[in-house]
Amino acid sequence: MRCKMSKITVEEILQKVNAIPAFPATVIKLIKMMDDPNVSVSSIKEVIRTDEGLTVKLLRVANSAFYRGRREIKTIEDAVIVLGLRTVKSMIFSVTVSPILSKELSGYDLGKEALWRQSQLSAMTAQTIAKKCKFKEVDLAYTAGLLKDVGKVVLDEYVKNNFDEVMKEVEEKNVAFIEAESDVLGFTHAEVGAKIAERWNLPPEIVEVIRYHHEPSKAELNPKLAMICHLADDLIMMMGVNIGADGLAYHFDENSLEVLEMTAGDVTEIMSDIAEYVDLEETYF
């Protein structure tokens, strides 16, 4: 039986957020290095080589279905040269957050690794949309798409204990799941996710996209990035990929295609491109 809880306090949320693991020192160093346009491939390689686990994971990602090219990537140097620094940076984010996003979230009806798989496909979709609408910072789109639902990891136990009340709000008031989260719990998974992103010292525009991925019109720093991730979320839900208990209880911005200067035909192409990866186990690294 689910027990009803009072609204969450700011202190509770901050305590939970602070319990989320910080990025390892190697990852922090690499991210800073990759922000330097003059950084050399050899210096990146040397830092990655100090972390054997990271090296193995990055090579596995580089040879996954989504990234794999015509030849096998055997070294970190190959990965940087063939895929580029920005792509490798996105991959570093992926392998770092995978343990966090792989947990079972029973409150959202997401089994073990379900959120991780959904997040990976969301990141791939955001990246594909970014390329289609000629958004230059494709790596930002990938990272934002990957992390947009990280707040669910913290909010899960509260959703679980208040699920009936949250769904009652959704059904009786015809509001989106995120509005019901706010009304019943006092916080939304988007707000909590933004706090986690701040703890990780992620760029302000990533923090903003996570906060407003269900309300992209509120984004000010990078409205186009927010709309890209919002549309990616929409398409993943339409494809029915690990949508969880809340998946069909959201409202989507009807202006997304206009803002991104895309057509319905573009969307069909993107969904076709992504659909080929959904059932491939090698997609999920």
Order of alpha helices (4+ residues) and beta strands (2+ residues): alpha-alpha-alpha-alpha-alpha-alpha-alpha-alpha-alpha-alpha-alpha-alpha-alpha-alpha-alpha-alpha
